[in-house]
Each structure stands twice: as C-alpha cells, then as structure tokens.
Amino acid sequence: MTESVLANGLAWIRHGHGVFPLWWPTTTHNGQTICACGRLCGAAAKHPYAVRGFAPHGHRDATLQPGIVKLWFGLRVPAANLGVSCEKLVVIDVDPRHDGDESLRALEREHGELPPTWRALTGGGGEHIIYAAPVGVEIGNVVAKQMTNPPCGPGIDIRGKGGYIVGVGSTHISGRPYCWNVDFHPANVPIAVAPDWLVERLTSTRTTNGGKGHDPAEWAAWAAAIHSEYRDGAVARMCGKLLRCVSLDPDYVLILLHAWNRSHCSPPLPPGEVEDVFVRIRKREINRLEAEDA
C-alpha cells in the first residue's frame, strides 16, 4: 500500500525537516494527465502550491508544526504532493534519463560505496539519496543540466540549502508514486551525515547559490537558460549577481530582476515573491559590505 503524504509529512517534521504542499497531477475530462495548476508549467506536480496563503514563498513557508501539516494535507489540500525542505539536508538526486546512474557508479568506483542512509525512489524513475548536512557547512543546489562540468557528473543534481525535494507519498505527473527504497527505509536505517568526499566536491565547486571563481561562459549559459525548478533560488542568485554590479542602482536591479524572472523562469515567480527575494538578498549584500568595511 502506498504511503500517505500526511504520514510522511509528519515523519519529516519529527526529524526536524519542514514540509509544505506542492501541486499534484490531475486528469482532465478527455483523460489527459496534467498539473493541477492548470498551466503549461515547467515543473508539473512539483512546484509549490502558492495559493490561498499555503506556500506563497515556496520552501521558505515549510512548517514544523504538526497541526498545520494535518490541516494542509489532511483537510485543506489532501491531494497535494509533499515538498520537503532541504535546509539541513544534502540530497543526491539521481536521474537515469540523463546518465545519473552511470555517474553514480563512477563516483562509487572513485570513492567507494556510499554510506547507508535514507533512499527514496522517485516517480520519474530516479532516486533520492538523502544525507544530513554537516554542522556548520552550507551546501547549496546543483542543477547538472545547467553546468558544463557538474561536480557529481551528468544526471546528478544536488538539493541542499534553499532547495527542496518531492517527498514519499507524492504522485509523479506520470502517475507513478514516490516511495521509500525498502532496503534504506527510515524505519530501518538511520540518516547518515554526507560523506567528506561529497562535501568537498560540493564546497569547492560553484553551486546554484553562487560562489567565487565563476566561469563567465558557464554563468552566461546559466543566465540564458529557462529555470523550471528552484526558481526562487535562481532569482536569488541573479539578484546577488546584479547587486554586486556597483554601477547599478538597486531600484534598477529590481526592474531587471522582474524582467529576468518573466522571461527565464517557467512559470515566473509571483511579483511579490520576487520582491521578497530582492529585499532579502539586498539586506545580505549590505551586511556583507559592512563586514568588509569593519
């Protein structure tokens, strides 16, 4: 029997990881399966349910309150898929459709077999290998297809701070469920801390949260791409890049950010969410400059 979104949501928050609702698949009168948002979105049945105050800011609205989780998934939107915040996680997202399984085998040949930890089978035919983030280390997100040399190889994305995964109990747009790998179920295997070699790879390589030493060609390719996943993280990264261009007035940066969001995020973030990201990143940049001047 398929595990429920509600039960898994409550289990995640018991372990200290916030959850929030995502859109889900629905079937039209002519038998076509589409995202319940009703749009030709780029992340069908995976993007935040940002209506009626449920998750207008995506993963930043993830809750640890069991009462809210029961209200959301047990009463208000019981059909919703489950979003799990990765603020304190490092998730290896393996996509065999883009040779992720081959990349994973190559990593294990180089570094040895991955330490046992939680593993989930995704509805798209891939796998989430879930680790706890090391204390004091910030690991962001990697979208392999947007990089010329992804740190873990083609077909392996990384979900970390500022990101989320679709949780077990959810239903993929294909109709297949997300489920725990029975050999690595949380009931039987404790979550492990991300191995040192993986942390080293991810902290020495630029992720979608930015970093130093950008390859200009890679940056240009990223900026020109269409972003359908982790759009808030993409907007935050673009915002930080623009704000560091000292010749640009912050008000003009916000105008450019709205324009980039409309043309390069699918679907675009709501204008209010773009402005929230702008305020947050601008505050961070001000704090950075003040620290440098101190």
N, C-alpha and C positions, 0 to 999 in steps of 0.2 A: 504494500500500500504506500502511495506517495506521501511523503511527509508534508505537513501543512506549513504554510508561510507563517501563520501565527505562532505555532510551536517553535519554529526555528528562530523567529524574531525574538521571542522571549529567551531562548537559549543564548543567543548572541549577546543580549544585554546583561545576562547573568555573568558573562565573561568580560563585561566592560566595553563592549563594542556597540556603538549606536546604530540604529536602523531607521529606515524611512521608506515610504511607499514609492514604487515605480509604476509606470503604465504597464499594461498587460495585453496579450493577444485577444482579439475578439473575431467572431465570424460574421460576415455580412449576410444579407438575405440571399445572395447568389452563391454562397459557400466559400467565399474568399476570406482568408485569414489576414487581418491587418492589425496594426497597433490601435488600441482603443482610443488613442488621442485623436484619431480620425484624419491625421495628416500624413503626407509622404515624408515622414521623419527619417533621419539617418541612423537612428538607434531604436528601431522598433522594439517595443516591450522592454526597453532598458533604461529609458530616461525618466527623471524624477516626475512624480505626479504633482506638478506645481500649480494646482488649482485649489480654490476654496480654502487657502491657508494651510494646506497639508505639508508641502515641501517646496515653498516658493524659492528657497535658496539651495535646493539640491541637498548634497550630503551635509551641508552646514546646518540643516534642520534635523539631522539624525538625533533620535532621542534615546535616553537610557531609562525612561520612565515606563514601567510595565503597564500602568493604567492607560497611558497614551497608546502604547503598542496594541493593547487589547481593543481600544476604541477604534484605532485606524483599521487594523487587519481583521478584527472580529466583528465589527459593526458597520463602520462608515464605508470602507472600500475593501470588502473581503476578497474581491477578485484581484487585488493589486499584487504585483510582484514585489519581492523583497530587496531593498537596497541595503547593503552593509557598508558602513563607513570603514575605510582602511587607515584612519589616522594613526592607529597603533599596530598596524599590520604591514607585512610585506608579502604580497601575493604574486606568485609566478603564474601568469595566465598563458597557458599553452594552447595554441591554435594549430592543429594539424593541417588545416586547409592551406596554411602558409608555411608549412615545413617546421612548425613548432616542435613536433615530436622528434624530428631529426636534430634540431638544435638542442633539445633537452638531452638526448643521448650523447651528443658531442660534449656538453658540459659535464656530464657524469663520467665520461671517459677521461676528461681532464682533471676533475676534482674528486672523483669518487661518487658513490651513490648518495643521493640526497638524504639527509637525516629524516627519519619518520616524523610525520606531522599530519595535520588535517588535510584531507584531499577531497575535492568535490568534482563530480562530472558535470560539465555544462551542457545545456540543451543544444548548443551548437556543435557538439562532438568533441569539445576540448576538455581541459582540466584546469582547475584552480588548485595550486599547491600553496597552502596557507601557513605562513610563519608569523611569529610575533616580532615586531620591530625591536632592535636592540635599544636599551635605555640610552637616551642622550644622543642618538643618531637619527637624523632626519633623512628619510628616503622618499623621494617623490615618485612620479609616474613616468613610465616609458611606454610610448606607442611605437612599436617596432616599424610599422609601415611608413612612419613619418621620418625615419632616420636612415642614413646611408650605411651606418655601421652600428646597429643596436647592440647594447652591451651583452645581452644574452643570446643573440643570434636572431635570425628571421623567425617570425611566428611566435615570439615570446614577448608579451607585454608584461609590465610590472605595475601593480597597483599598490600605492602607498599613501603617504600624507597628501591630502587634497583629492583623493580618489575614492572609488567605491567598487564593489562587485555586486553582481546579481546573486542573491542567496538561494540556498537549497529550499525547495518547496515552490519556487517560481516556475513559470512556464515560458519556454522559448517561443519565438514567433513561428518556429517550425511545428510547434505543438508538443515537442519533447520536454520532459521535466529536467530541472536541475536536481541532482541527488548526491548524497554522500557516497564516496567510494567505500564499500563495506570493509575493505582492509585498512582503511585510515579514517574511520568514523570517530568523531569527538568523544563518543561514549567509551571508546576502547583505546584511543591513542591520545596522549597529551599534545597540545600545541607546542612546537619547538621554536626556539629563537632562530632567526635567519642565520645560516652558516656564515662564517667570517669571509670566505672567498666571495660569496654573493654580495655581502655588504660592501666589500672592497670594490667590486666591479661597479656597483651602483653609486657609490660615493665618489669614484674617480672619473665617472662619465656623466656628461650632462644629461639631465632628465627633463621632463616637460615642465618642471618647476623652474627651470633656468639653471644658471651656473656660470662659471668663468670659462674662458677659453673657447667660446663658440666658434665653430667653423662657419664663416659667412655664407658659403653655398648651402650648407645644411640649414642654417637659420632661414635663408631666403625660401628654401623648399618648404620648410615648416610653415612659414608665414603665408605662403601661397596656397597651402593645402586647405581642403574642406574638413572641418572638425565636427564629427558627429558624436564622439564620446568625450566625457570630461571637458565639456565646453567651458565650464566656469574656470577650470584650471588653465585652459588655453587663453581665455580672455585675461586672466590674471597675469599670465606670462607676457602677453602682448602689452598689457598696461605697464608692467615693470620696465619693459624694453623702451617704450615710448617716454616714460617719465625720466629715464636716465639720459635721454637726449636733452641736454640742458638748454638748448635753444628753443625748445617747445614750451609754450605756455600751458599750464595744467588744464585750463579750460579748453584749449585746442586739443589736448590729448584726449579728453573725454569725447569730443566730437569725432575724432579719428577712431576711437575705440568703439563707439556706437556703429560707425560705418563698417569697420572690420568685422564686427560681430554679425551684422546683417548679411555680409557677403561671404563670410568664411565659416560660420557656424550653422550647422544643419540639425535641427531648426535653431534659429537665433535665440539667444537668451532674452528674456523679457527686459525691456529698458531699465526697469527698476533694479534688476539683479546686476546688470552691467554697472550701474551707478554705485551699487553696494560694493562691488569688486574694486571699482576705481577709488572709492573712499578708503577702503582697507589697504590697498597697495600704496596709495599716496601717503597714508599715515606711516606705513612701514618704511618708505623711502625717506620721509622726513626724519624718522628716528635713526635711520642708518647714517644720514648726513650729519646729524647732531653728534652721533657717537664718533664719527671720523674727525669732527672738529674739536672734540673734547680733549 
